[in-house]
């Protein structure tokens, strides 16, 4: 799958992220891995799935693309 960088969190510095990428049919989100206690709260997490934390400002800008 080919992805294209869209933007990263406004407050991230240097090469740090979270970031959002455009992908065929959707988006790829890059962010901080969840700690075990937070991850344990996820429902029906499949073997091939994972979850990350992303600040709201990374995703909020999607509404401007509509």
CHARMM-style PDB file with segment names, atoms N, HN, CA, C and O in Angstrom:
ATOM      1  N   UNK     1       0.847  -1.171   0.000  1.00  0.00      PROA
ATOM      2  CA  UNK     1       0.000   0.000   0.000  1.00  0.00      PROA
ATOM      3  C   UNK     1       0.896   1.240   0.000  1.00  0.00      PROA
ATOM      4  O   UNK     1       1.845   1.324   0.780  1.00  0.00      PROA
ATOM      5  N   UNK     2       0.597   2.185  -0.863  1.00  0.00      PROA
ATOM      6  HN  UNK     2      -0.173   2.116  -1.497  1.00  0.00      PROA
ATOM      7  CA  UNK     2       1.332   3.448  -0.915  1.00  0.00      PROA
ATOM      8  C   UNK     2       0.578   4.482  -0.087  1.00  0.00      PROA
ATOM      9  O   UNK     2      -0.623   4.679  -0.271  1.00  0.00      PROA
ATOM     10  N   UNK     3       1.302   5.152   0.839  1.00  0.00      PROA
ATOM     11  HN  UNK     3       2.277   4.992   0.988  1.00  0.00      PROA
ATOM     12  CA  UNK     3       0.691   6.180   1.670  1.00  0.00      PROA
ATOM     13  C   UNK     3       1.393   7.509   1.442  1.00  0.00      PROA
ATOM     14  O   UNK     3       2.549   7.545   1.021  1.00  0.00      PROA
ATOM     15  N   UNK     4       0.687   8.607   1.725  1.00  0.00      PROA
ATOM     16  HN  UNK     4      -0.252   8.578   2.067  1.00  0.00      PROA
ATOM     17  CA  UNK     4       1.248   9.938   1.558  1.00  0.00      PROA
ATOM     18  C   UNK     4       1.061  10.766   2.818  1.00  0.00      PROA
ATOM     19  O   UNK     4      -0.042  10.825   3.361  1.00  0.00      PROA
ATOM     20  N   UNK     5       2.118  11.403   3.287  1.00  0.00      PROA
ATOM     21  HN  UNK     5       3.014  11.356   2.845  1.00  0.00      PROA
ATOM     22  CA  UNK     5       2.068  12.230   4.486  1.00  0.00      PROA
ATOM     23  C   UNK     5       1.097  13.385   4.284  1.00  0.00      PROA
ATOM     24  O   UNK     5       1.131  14.052   3.250  1.00  0.00      PROA
ATOM     25  N   UNK     6       0.220  13.628   5.280  1.00  0.00      PROA
ATOM     26  HN  UNK     6       0.193  13.086   6.120  1.00  0.00      PROA
ATOM     27  CA  UNK     6      -0.690  14.764   5.248  1.00  0.00      PROA
ATOM     28  C   UNK     6      -0.218  15.847   6.220  1.00  0.00      PROA
ATOM     29  O   UNK     6       0.069  16.968   5.799  1.00  0.00      PROA
ATOM     30  N   UNK     7      -0.134  15.527   7.510  1.00  0.00      PROA
ATOM     31  HN  UNK     7      -0.366  14.617   7.852  1.00  0.00      PROA
ATOM     32  CA  UNK     7       0.320  16.486   8.515  1.00  0.00      PROA
ATOM     33  C   UNK     7       0.604  15.765   9.812  1.00  0.00      PROA
ATOM     34  O   UNK     7       0.240  14.602   9.988  1.00  0.00      PROA
ATOM     35  N   UNK     8       1.268  16.480  10.731  1.00  0.00      PROA
ATOM     36  HN  UNK     8       1.564  17.424  10.588  1.00  0.00      PROA
ATOM     37  CA  UNK     8       1.508  15.933  12.053  1.00  0.00      PROA
ATOM     38  C   UNK     8       0.944  16.884  13.093  1.00  0.00      PROA
ATOM     39  O   UNK     8       0.483  17.975  12.759  1.00  0.00      PROA
ATOM     40  N   UNK     9       0.980  16.476  14.345  1.00  0.00      PROA
ATOM     41  HN  UNK     9       1.354  15.590  14.617  1.00  0.00      PROA
ATOM     42  CA  UNK     9       0.448  17.294  15.434  1.00  0.00      PROA
ATOM     43  C   UNK     9       1.151  18.643  15.457  1.00  0.00      PROA
ATOM     44  O   UNK     9       2.362  18.727  15.249  1.00  0.00      PROA
ATOM     45  N   UNK    10       0.388  19.690  15.711  1.00  0.00      PROA
ATOM     46  HN  UNK    10      -0.595  19.622  15.881  1.00  0.00      PROA
ATOM     47  CA  UNK    10       0.941  21.042  15.689  1.00  0.00      PROA
ATOM     48  C   UNK    10       2.066  21.226  16.698  1.00  0.00      PROA
ATOM     49  O   UNK    10       3.002  21.981  16.436  1.00  0.00      PROA
ATOM     50  N   UNK    11       1.999  20.560  17.834  1.00  0.00      PROA
ATOM     51  HN  UNK    11       1.239  19.946  18.046  1.00  0.00      PROA
ATOM     52  CA  UNK    11       3.002  20.741  18.873  1.00  0.00      PROA
ATOM     53  C   UNK    11       4.178  19.794  18.805  1.00  0.00      PROA
ATOM     54  O   UNK    11       5.079  19.881  19.638  1.00  0.00      PROA
ATOM     55  N   UNK    12       4.199  18.884  17.831  1.00  0.00      PROA
ATOM     56  HN  UNK    12       3.466  18.814  17.154  1.00  0.00      PROA
ATOM     57  CA  UNK    12       5.316  17.934  17.777  1.00  0.00      PROA
ATOM     58  C   UNK    12       6.539  18.621  17.195  1.00  0.00      PROA
ATOM     59  O   UNK    12       6.433  19.433  16.275  1.00  0.00      PROA
ATOM     60  N   UNK    13       7.677  18.294  17.729  1.00  0.00      PROA
ATOM     61  HN  UNK    13       7.763  17.635  18.477  1.00  0.00      PROA
ATOM     62  CA  UNK    13       8.900  18.928  17.263  1.00  0.00      PROA
ATOM     63  C   UNK    13       9.815  17.938  16.583  1.00  0.00      PROA
ATOM     64  O   UNK    13       9.644  16.726  16.711  1.00  0.00      PROA
ATOM     65  N   UNK    14      10.785  18.460  15.861  1.00  0.00      PROA
ATOM     66  HN  UNK    14      10.924  19.445  15.758  1.00  0.00      PROA
ATOM     67  CA  UNK    14      11.747  17.600  15.183  1.00  0.00      PROA
ATOM     68  C   UNK    14      11.079  16.584  14.297  1.00  0.00      PROA
ATOM     69  O   UNK    14      10.175  16.920  13.532  1.00  0.00      PROA
ATOM     70  N   UNK    15      11.507  15.359  14.389  1.00  0.00      PROA
ATOM     71  HN  UNK    15      12.241  15.086  15.011  1.00  0.00      PROA
ATOM     72  CA  UNK    15      10.928  14.284  13.596  1.00  0.00      PROA
ATOM     73  C   UNK    15       9.794  13.590  14.312  1.00  0.00      PROA
ATOM     74  O   UNK    15       9.260  12.595  13.820  1.00  0.00      PROA
ATOM     75  N   UNK    16       9.414  14.114  15.488  1.00  0.00      PROA
ATOM     76  HN  UNK    16       9.847  14.922  15.887  1.00  0.00      PROA
ATOM     77  CA  UNK    16       8.372  13.468  16.278  1.00  0.00      PROA
ATOM     78  C   UNK    16       7.009  13.520  15.620  1.00  0.00      PROA
ATOM     79  O   UNK    16       6.746  14.351  14.750  1.00  0.00      PROA
ATOM     80  N   UNK    17       6.174  12.642  16.042  1.00  0.00      PROA
ATOM     81  HN  UNK    17       6.387  11.967  16.749  1.00  0.00      PROA
ATOM     82  CA  UNK    17       4.823  12.574  15.535  1.00  0.00      PROA
ATOM     83  C   UNK    17       3.916  12.442  16.725  1.00  0.00      PROA
ATOM     84  O   UNK    17       4.445  12.312  17.829  1.00  0.00      PROA
ATOM     85  N   UNK    18       2.668  12.460  16.624  1.00  0.00      PROA
ATOM     86  HN  UNK    18       2.239  12.565  15.727  1.00  0.00      PROA
ATOM     87  CA  UNK    18       1.756  11.749  15.766  1.00  0.00      PROA
ATOM     88  C   UNK    18       1.564  12.418  14.406  1.00  0.00      PROA
ATOM     89  O   UNK    18       1.760  13.620  14.232  1.00  0.00      PROA
ATOM     90  N   UNK    19       1.177  11.590  13.477  1.00  0.00      PROA
ATOM     91  HN  UNK    19       1.018  10.613  13.618  1.00  0.00      PROA
ATOM     92  CA  UNK    19       0.988  12.076  12.118  1.00  0.00      PROA
ATOM     93  C   UNK    19      -0.152  11.323  11.449  1.00  0.00      PROA
ATOM     94  O   UNK    19      -0.574  10.256  11.893  1.00  0.00      PROA
ATOM     95  N   UNK    20      -0.633  11.921  10.364  1.00  0.00      PROA
ATOM     96  HN  UNK    20      -0.290  12.788  10.004  1.00  0.00      PROA
ATOM     97  CA  UNK    20      -1.704  11.327   9.580  1.00  0.00      PROA
ATOM     98  C   UNK    20      -1.233  11.198   8.137  1.00  0.00      PROA
ATOM     99  O   UNK    20      -0.608  12.105   7.587  1.00  0.00      PROA
ATOM    100  N   UNK    21      -1.544  10.059   7.538  1.00  0.00      PROA
ATOM    101  HN  UNK    21      -2.052   9.322   7.984  1.00  0.00      PROA
ATOM    102  CA  UNK    21      -1.166   9.770   6.151  1.00  0.00      PROA
ATOM    103  C   UNK    21      -2.415   9.414   5.361  1.00  0.00      PROA
ATOM    104  O   UNK    21      -3.339   8.796   5.891  1.00  0.00      PROA
ATOM    105  N   UNK    22      -2.439   9.802   4.102  1.00  0.00      PROA
ATOM    106  HN  UNK    22      -1.688  10.304   3.672  1.00  0.00      PROA
ATOM    107  CA  UNK    22      -3.506   9.421   3.178  1.00  0.00      PROA
ATOM    108  C   UNK    22      -3.179   8.029   2.656  1.00  0.00      PROA
ATOM    109  O   UNK    22      -2.026   7.730   2.346  1.00  0.00      PROA
ATOM    110  N   UNK    23      -4.191   7.185   2.560  1.00  0.00      PROA
ATOM    111  HN  UNK    23      -5.128   7.428   2.812  1.00  0.00      PROA
ATOM    112  CA  UNK    23      -4.010   5.824   2.058  1.00  0.00      PROA
ATOM    113  C   UNK    23      -5.188   5.485   1.160  1.00  0.00      PROA
ATOM    114  O   UNK    23      -6.246   6.102   1.284  1.00  0.00      PROA
ATOM    115  N   UNK    24      -5.034   4.516   0.253  1.00  0.00      PROA
ATOM    116  HN  UNK    24      -4.174   4.015   0.152  1.00  0.00      PROA
ATOM    117  CA  UNK    24      -6.149   4.129  -0.600  1.00  0.00      PROA
ATOM    118  C   UNK    24      -7.362   3.716   0.232  1.00  0.00      PROA
ATOM    119  O   UNK    24      -7.309   2.735   0.974  1.00  0.00      PROA
ATOM    120  N   UNK    25      -8.442   4.462   0.106  1.00  0.00      PROA
ATOM    121  HN  UNK    25      -8.485   5.259  -0.497  1.00  0.00      PROA
ATOM    122  CA  UNK    25      -9.674   4.146   0.811  1.00  0.00      PROA
ATOM    123  C   UNK    25      -9.718   4.565   2.266  1.00  0.00      PROA
ATOM    124  O   UNK    25     -10.681   4.242   2.962  1.00  0.00      PROA
ATOM    125  N   UNK    26      -8.695   5.283   2.757  1.00  0.00      PROA
ATOM    126  HN  UNK    26      -7.913   5.546   2.192  1.00  0.00      PROA
ATOM    127  CA  UNK    26      -8.713   5.675   4.166  1.00  0.00      PROA
ATOM    128  C   UNK    26      -7.450   6.410   4.583  1.00  0.00      PROA
ATOM    129  O   UNK    26      -6.856   7.150   3.799  1.00  0.00      PROA
ATOM    130  N   UNK    27      -7.055   6.194   5.819  1.00  0.00      PROA
ATOM    131  HN  UNK    27      -7.538   5.593   6.455  1.00  0.00      PROA
ATOM    132  CA  UNK    27      -5.922   6.904   6.398  1.00  0.00      PROA
ATOM    133  C   UNK    27      -5.088   5.954   7.245  1.00  0.00      PROA
ATOM    134  O   UNK    27      -5.582   4.937   7.732  1.00  0.00      PROA
ATOM    135  N   UNK    28      -3.822   6.298   7.411  1.00  0.00      PROA
ATOM    136  HN  UNK    28      -3.421   7.124   7.015  1.00  0.00      PROA
ATOM    137  CA  UNK    28      -2.934   5.614   8.345  1.00  0.00      PROA
ATOM    138  C   UNK    28      -2.565   6.644   9.407  1.00  0.00      PROA
ATOM    139  O   UNK    28      -2.199   7.776   9.090  1.00  0.00      PROA
ATOM    140  N   UNK    29      -2.666   6.236  10.668  1.00  0.00      PROA
ATOM    141  HN  UNK    29      -2.963   5.317  10.925  1.00  0.00      PROA
ATOM    142  CA  UNK    29      -2.381   7.124  11.783  1.00  0.00      PROA
ATOM    143  C   UNK    29      -1.137   6.621  12.504  1.00  0.00      PROA
ATOM    144  O   UNK    29      -1.019   5.435  12.813  1.00  0.00      PROA
ATOM    145  N   UNK    30      -0.220   7.530  12.765  1.00  0.00      PROA
ATOM    146  HN  UNK    30      -0.315   8.493  12.514  1.00  0.00      PROA
ATOM    147  CA  UNK    30       1.000   7.204  13.501  1.00  0.00      PROA
ATOM    148  C   UNK    30       0.939   7.914  14.842  1.00  0.00      PROA
ATOM    149  O   UNK    30       0.677   9.115  14.894  1.00  0.00      PROA
ATOM    150  N   UNK    31       1.177   7.192  15.924  1.00  0.00      PROA
ATOM    151  HN  UNK    31       1.390   6.215  15.883  1.00  0.00      PROA
ATOM    152  CA  UNK    31       1.104   7.814  17.238  1.00  0.00      PROA
ATOM    153  C   UNK    31       1.750   6.966  18.312  1.00  0.00      PROA
ATOM    154  O   UNK    31       2.425   5.979  18.023  1.00  0.00      PROA
ATOM    155  N   UNK    32       1.536   7.360  19.547  1.00  0.00      PROA
ATOM    156  HN  UNK    32       0.987   8.162  19.781  1.00  0.00      PROA
ATOM    157  CA  UNK    32       2.115   6.682  20.703  1.00  0.00      PROA
ATOM    158  C   UNK    32       1.397   5.369  20.987  1.00  0.00      PROA
ATOM    159  O   UNK    32       0.169   5.295  20.944  1.00  0.00      PROA
ATOM    160  N   UNK    33       2.180   4.338  21.278  1.00  0.00      PROA
ATOM    161  HN  UNK    33       3.178   4.398  21.314  1.00  0.00      PROA
ATOM    162  CA  UNK    33       1.610   3.054  21.668  1.00  0.00      PROA
ATOM    163  C   UNK    33       0.888   3.207  23.007  1.00  0.00      PROA
ATOM    164  O   UNK    33       1.319   3.969  23.873  1.00  0.00      PROA
ATOM    165  N   UNK    34      -0.197   2.483  23.161  1.00  0.00      PROA
ATOM    166  HN  UNK    34      -0.546   1.864  22.457  1.00  0.00      PROA
ATOM    167  CA  UNK    34      -0.957   2.522  24.403  1.00  0.00      PROA
ATOM    168  C   UNK    34      -0.264   1.699  25.481  1.00  0.00      PROA
ATOM    169  O   UNK    34       0.406   0.710  25.183  1.00  0.00      PROA
ATOM    170  N   UNK    35      -0.429   2.115  26.741  1.00  0.00      PROA
ATOM    171  HN  UNK    35      -0.973   2.918  26.983  1.00  0.00      PROA
ATOM    172  CA  UNK    35       0.073   1.294  27.838  1.00  0.00      PROA
ATOM    173  C   UNK    35      -0.852   0.084  27.999  1.00  0.00      PROA
ATOM    174  O   UNK    35      -1.966   0.069  27.475  1.00  0.00      PROA
ATOM    175  N   UNK    36      -0.384  -0.911  28.717  1.00  0.00      PROA
ATOM    176  HN  UNK    36       0.521  -0.899  29.142  1.00  0.00      PROA
ATOM    177  CA  UNK    36      -1.125  -2.170  28.837  1.00  0.00      PROA
ATOM    178  C   UNK    36      -2.508  -1.978  29.452  1.00  0.00      PROA
ATOM    179  O   UNK    36      -3.462  -2.623  29.018  1.00  0.00      PROA
ATOM    180  N   UNK    37      -2.639  -1.109  30.449  1.00  0.00      PROA
ATOM    181  HN  UNK    37      -1.864  -0.585  30.802  1.00  0.00      PROA
ATOM    182  CA  UNK    37      -3.930  -0.902  31.110  1.00  0.00      PROA
ATOM    183  C   UNK    37      -4.948  -0.280  30.153  1.00  0.00      PROA
ATOM    184  O   UNK    37      -6.117  -0.665  30.164  1.00  0.00      PROA
ATOM    185  N   UNK    38      -4.525   0.664  29.338  1.00  0.00      PROA
ATOM    186  HN  UNK    38      -3.575   0.977  29.329  1.00  0.00      PROA
ATOM    187  CA  UNK    38      -5.432   1.285  28.371  1.00  0.00      PROA
ATOM    188  C   UNK    38      -5.774   0.298  27.262  1.00  0.00      PROA
ATOM    189  O   UNK    38      -6.928   0.196  26.848  1.00  0.00      PROA
ATOM    190  N   UNK    39      -4.769  -0.427  26.785  1.00  0.00      PROA
ATOM    191  HN  UNK    39      -3.831  -0.344  27.122  1.00  0.00      PROA
ATOM    192  CA  UNK    39      -4.987  -1.407  25.711  1.00  0.00      PROA
ATOM    193  C   UNK    39      -5.978  -2.490  26.143  1.00  0.00      PROA
ATOM    194  O   UNK    39      -6.757  -2.982  25.328  1.00  0.00      PROA
ATOM    195  N   UNK    40      -5.946  -2.857  27.418  1.00  0.00      PROA
ATOM    196  HN  UNK    40      -5.313  -2.457  28.080  1.00  0.00      PROA
ATOM    197  CA  UNK    40      -6.833  -3.898  27.944  1.00  0.00      PROA
ATOM    198  C   UNK    40      -8.304  -3.481  27.893  1.00  0.00      PROA
ATOM    199  O   UNK    40      -9.189  -4.334  27.961  1.00  0.00      PROA
ATOM    200  N   UNK    41      -8.574  -2.176  27.772  1.00  0.00      PROA
ATOM    201  HN  UNK    41      -7.855  -1.483  27.716  1.00  0.00      PROA
ATOM    202  CA  UNK    41      -9.948  -1.683  27.718  1.00  0.00      PROA
ATOM    203  C   UNK    41     -10.557  -1.759  26.317  1.00  0.00      PROA
ATOM    204  O   UNK    41     -11.758  -1.544  26.156  1.00  0.00      PROA
ATOM    205  N   UNK    42      -9.751  -2.060  25.310  1.00  0.00      PROA
ATOM    206  HN  UNK    42      -8.775  -2.235  25.440  1.00  0.00      PROA
ATOM    207  CA  UNK    42     -10.253  -2.152  23.939  1.00  0.00      PROA
ATOM    208  C   UNK    42     -11.152  -3.371  23.803  1.00  0.00      PROA
ATOM    209  O   UNK    42     -10.923  -4.395  24.447  1.00  0.00      PROA
ATOM    210  N   UNK    43     -12.162  -3.259  22.975  1.00  0.00      PROA
ATOM    211  HN  UNK    43     -12.348  -2.427  22.453  1.00  0.00      PROA
ATOM    212  CA  UNK    43     -13.116  -4.348  22.787  1.00  0.00      PROA
ATOM    213  C   UNK    43     -12.814  -5.117  21.513  1.00  0.00      PROA
ATOM    214  O   UNK    43     -12.583  -4.528  20.458  1.00  0.00      PROA
ATOM    215  N   UNK    44     -12.818  -6.407  21.619  1.00  0.00      PROA
ATOM    216  HN  UNK    44     -13.006  -6.886  22.476  1.00  0.00      PROA
ATOM    217  CA  UNK    44     -12.689  -7.311  20.480  1.00  0.00      PROA
ATOM    218  C   UNK    44     -11.512  -6.950  19.582  1.00  0.00      PROA
ATOM    219  O   UNK    44     -11.672  -6.845  18.366  1.00  0.00      PROA
ATOM    220  N   UNK    45     -10.348  -6.761  20.162  1.00  0.00      PROA
ATOM    221  HN  UNK    45     -10.218  -6.846  21.149  1.00  0.00      PROA
ATOM    222  CA  UNK    45      -9.138  -6.459  19.400  1.00  0.00      PROA
ATOM    223  C   UNK    45      -8.677  -7.733  18.707  1.00  0.00      PROA
ATOM    224  O   UNK    45      -8.300  -8.703  19.364  1.00  0.00      PROA
ATOM    225  N   UNK    46      -8.709  -7.727  17.391  1.00  0.00      PROA
ATOM    226  HN  UNK    46      -9.015  -6.938  16.857  1.00  0.00      PROA
ATOM    227  CA  UNK    46      -8.310  -8.899  16.613  1.00  0.00      PROA
ATOM    228  C   UNK    46      -6.792  -9.054  16.604  1.00  0.00      PROA
ATOM    229  O   UNK    46      -6.062  -8.112  16.911  1.00  0.00      PROA
ATOM    230  N   UNK    47      -6.333 -10.229  16.256  1.00  0.00      PROA
ATOM    231  HN  UNK    47      -6.926 -10.994  16.007  1.00  0.00      PROA
ATOM    232  CA  UNK    47      -4.891 -10.533  16.210  1.00  0.00      PROA
ATOM    233  C   UNK    47      -4.121  -9.570  15.318  1.00  0.00      PROA
ATOM    234  O   UNK    47      -2.970  -9.244  15.609  1.00  0.00      PROA
ATOM    235  N   UNK    48      -4.743  -9.111  14.237  1.00  0.00      PROA
ATOM    236  HN  UNK    48      -5.678  -9.376  14.001  1.00  0.00      PROA
ATOM    237  CA  UNK    48      -4.043  -8.240  13.281  1.00  0.00      PROA
ATOM    238  C   UNK    48      -4.352  -6.758  13.514  1.00  0.00      PROA
ATOM    239  O   UNK    48      -4.099  -5.937  12.633  1.00  0.00      PROA
ATOM    240  N   UNK    49      -4.895  -6.402  14.681  1.00  0.00      PROA
ATOM    241  HN  UNK    49      -5.101  -7.069  15.397  1.00  0.00      PROA
ATOM    242  CA  UNK    49      -5.252  -5.022  14.988  1.00  0.00      PROA
ATOM    243  C   UNK    49      -4.413  -4.490  16.150  1.00  0.00      PROA
ATOM    244  O   UNK    49      -3.886  -5.252  16.962  1.00  0.00      PROA
ATOM    245  N   UNK    50      -4.307  -3.177  16.205  1.00  0.00      PROA
ATOM    246  HN  UNK    50      -4.735  -2.559  15.546  1.00  0.00      PROA
ATOM    247  CA  UNK    50      -3.662  -2.504  17.319  1.00  0.00      PROA
ATOM    248  C   UNK    50      -4.299  -1.133  17.473  1.00  0.00      PROA
ATOM    249  O   UNK    50      -5.105  -0.732  16.633  1.00  0.00      PROA
ATOM    250  N   UNK    51      -3.960  -0.422  18.509  1.00  0.00      PROA
ATOM    251  HN  UNK    51      -3.306  -0.748  19.191  1.00  0.00      PROA
ATOM    252  CA  UNK    51      -4.512   0.903  18.735  1.00  0.00      PROA
ATOM    253  C   UNK    51      -3.407   1.828  19.217  1.00  0.00      PROA
ATOM    254  O   UNK    51      -2.449   1.390  19.854  1.00  0.00      PROA
ATOM    255  N   UNK    52      -3.548   3.111  18.907  1.00  0.00      PROA
ATOM    256  HN  UNK    52      -4.326   3.467  18.389  1.00  0.00      PROA
ATOM    257  CA  UNK    52      -2.584   4.124  19.313  1.00  0.00      PROA
ATOM    258  C   UNK    52      -3.328   5.356  19.801  1.00  0.00      PROA
ATOM    259  O   UNK    52      -4.514   5.525  19.517  1.00  0.00      PROA
ATOM    260  N   UNK    53      -2.633   6.215  20.534  1.00  0.00      PROA
ATOM    261  HN  UNK    53      -1.669   6.078  20.764  1.00  0.00      PROA
ATOM    262  CA  UNK    53      -3.201   7.486  20.950  1.00  0.00      PROA
ATOM    263  C   UNK    53      -2.773   8.563  19.966  1.00  0.00      PROA
ATOM    264  O   UNK    53      -1.606   8.638  19.580  1.00  0.00      PROA
ATOM    265  N   UNK    54      -3.730   9.400  19.560  1.00  0.00      PROA
ATOM    266  HN  UNK    54      -4.678   9.339  19.873  1.00  0.00      PROA
ATOM    267  CA  UNK    54      -3.462  10.506  18.637  1.00  0.00      PROA
ATOM    268  C   UNK    54      -4.135  11.757  19.190  1.00  0.00      PROA
ATOM    269  O   UNK    54      -5.323  11.716  19.508  1.00  0.00      PROA
ATOM    270  N   UNK    55      -3.407  12.873  19.315  1.00  0.00      PROA
ATOM    271  HN  UNK    55      -2.441  12.906  19.057  1.00  0.00      PROA
ATOM    272  CA  UNK    55      -4.035  14.105  19.776  1.00  0.00      PROA
ATOM    273  C   UNK    55      -5.152  14.542  18.824  1.00  0.00      PROA
ATOM    274  O   UNK    55      -5.083  14.301  17.619  1.00  0.00      PROA
ATOM    275  N   UNK    56      -6.165  15.178  19.372  1.00  0.00      PROA
ATOM    276  HN  UNK    56      -6.221  15.375  20.351  1.00  0.00      PROA
ATOM    277  CA  UNK    56      -7.331  15.582  18.595  1.00  0.00      PROA
ATOM    278  C   UNK    56      -6.964  16.467  17.402  1.00  0.00      PROA
ATOM    279  O   UNK    56      -7.593  16.365  16.349  1.00  0.00      PROA
ATOM    280  N   UNK    57      -5.952  17.340  17.550  1.00  0.00      PROA
ATOM    281  HN  UNK    57      -5.441  17.423  18.405  1.00  0.00      PROA
ATOM    282  CA  UNK    57      -5.649  18.261  16.454  1.00  0.00      PROA
ATOM    283  C   UNK    57      -5.186  17.557  15.180  1.00  0.00      PROA
ATOM    284  O   UNK    57      -5.275  18.127  14.092  1.00  0.00      PROA
ATOM    285  N   UNK    58      -4.696  16.329  15.302  1.00  0.00      PROA
ATOM    286  HN  UNK    58      -4.623  15.865  16.185  1.00  0.00      PROA
ATOM    287  CA  UNK    58      -4.283  15.585  14.103  1.00  0.00      PROA
ATOM    288  C   UNK    58      -5.506  15.160  13.297  1.00  0.00      PROA
ATOM    289  O   UNK    58      -5.508  15.262  12.070  1.00  0.00      PROA
ATOM    290  N   UNK    59      -6.532  14.689  13.972  1.00  0.00      PROA
ATOM    291  HN  UNK    59      -6.530  14.606  14.968  1.00  0.00      PROA
ATOM    292  CA  UNK    59      -7.737  14.194  13.281  1.00  0.00      PROA
ATOM    293  C   UNK    59      -8.761  15.294  13.010  1.00  0.00      PROA
ATOM    294  O   UNK    59      -9.507  15.207  12.035  1.00  0.00      PROA
ATOM    295  N   UNK    60      -8.811  16.321  13.851  1.00  0.00      PROA
ATOM    296  HN  UNK    60      -8.206  16.391  14.644  1.00  0.00      PROA
ATOM    297  CA  UNK    60      -9.783  17.397  13.671  1.00  0.00      PROA
ATOM    298  C   UNK    60      -9.666  18.066  12.312  1.00  0.00      PROA
ATOM    299  O   UNK    60     -10.663  18.541  11.767  1.00  0.00      PROA
ATOM    300  N   UNK    61      -8.468  18.108  11.765  1.00  0.00      PROA
ATOM    301  HN  UNK    61      -7.659  17.722  12.208  1.00  0.00      PROA
ATOM    302  CA  UNK    61      -8.280  18.768  10.457  1.00  0.00      PROA
ATOM    303  C   UNK    61      -8.915  18.002   9.308  1.00  0.00      PROA
ATOM    304  O   UNK    61      -9.052  18.547   8.213  1.00  0.00      PROA
ATOM    305  N   UNK    62      -9.303  16.766   9.527  1.00  0.00      PROA
ATOM    306  HN  UNK    62      -9.192  16.323  10.417  1.00  0.00      PROA
ATOM    307  CA  UNK    62      -9.972  15.992   8.473  1.00  0.00      PROA
ATOM    308  C   UNK    62     -11.275  16.634   8.053  1.00  0.00      PROA
ATOM    309  O   UNK    62     -11.634  16.554   6.878  1.00  0.00      PROA
ATOM    310  N   UNK    63     -12.001  17.266   8.961  1.00  0.00      PROA
ATOM    311  HN  UNK    63     -11.710  17.330   9.915  1.00  0.00      PROA
ATOM    312  CA  UNK    63     -13.286  17.871   8.603  1.00  0.00      PROA
ATOM    313  C   UNK    63     -13.112  18.998   7.597  1.00  0.00      PROA
ATOM    314  O   UNK    63     -14.053  19.316   6.870  1.00  0.00      PROA
ATOM    315  N   UNK    64     -11.924  19.615   7.534  1.00  0.00      PROA
ATOM    316  HN  UNK    64     -11.160  19.356   8.125  1.00  0.00      PROA
ATOM    317  CA  UNK    64     -11.647  20.665   6.547  1.00  0.00      PROA
ATOM    318  C   UNK    64     -11.429  20.093   5.146  1.00  0.00      PROA
ATOM    319  O   UNK    64     -11.502  20.825   4.159  1.00  0.00      PROA
ATOM    320  N   UNK    65     -11.161  18.790   5.056  1.00  0.00      PROA
ATOM    321  HN  UNK    65     -11.101  18.195   5.858  1.00  0.00      PROA
ATOM    322  CA  UNK    65     -10.936  18.138   3.757  1.00  0.00      PROA
ATOM    323  C   UNK    65     -12.225  17.738   3.070  1.00  0.00      PROA
ATOM    324  O   UNK    65     -12.226  17.456   1.872  1.00  0.00      PROA
ATOM    325  N   UNK    66     -13.323  17.708   3.811  1.00  0.00      PROA
ATOM    326  HN  UNK    66     -13.323  17.937   4.784  1.00  0.00      PROA
ATOM    327  CA  UNK    66     -14.605  17.222   3.263  1.00  0.00      PROA
ATOM    328  C   UNK    66     -15.142  18.108   2.167  1.00  0.00      PROA
ATOM    329  OT1 UNK    66     -16.205  17.829   1.613  1.00  0.00      PROA
TER     330      UNK     66
END
